Amino acid sequence: MIDVAALEDLTPGEPHLVQLGDTPVCLVVVDGTVRAVHDICTHAFESLSAGWVEGDRIECPRHGAQFCLTTGEALTPPASRALPTYRVEVRDGRVLVDPAPSTQHPLIR
């Protein structure tokens, strides 16, 4: 697990970009739980941390594709491939992310 942020620095419902080595990851607090997905849209390779969050969905700012922050599933076109997701733990007010994706997209390693 890699320490990436202080929990107090994350605003619920707002995307927050962190790096796991060379991998950009988007953190979002959803209903009191920190979710982590790969930050790059599987359709247009745009940063999702610049997008919008509604509930447990994040929307890509380029073409409006939406993804589930819990499963990484692509929910709306034009995206059709899921995002990798990452396991998150909160310890002593710090957000820790497992650098090995829980789910994997074939084009993003």
Secondary structure, 3 states (H helix, E strand, C coil): CEEEEEHHHCCCCCCEEEEECCEEEEEEEECCEEEEEECECCCCCCEHHHCEEECCEEECCCCCCEEECCCCCECCCCCCCCCCEECEEEECCEEEECCCCCCCCCCCC
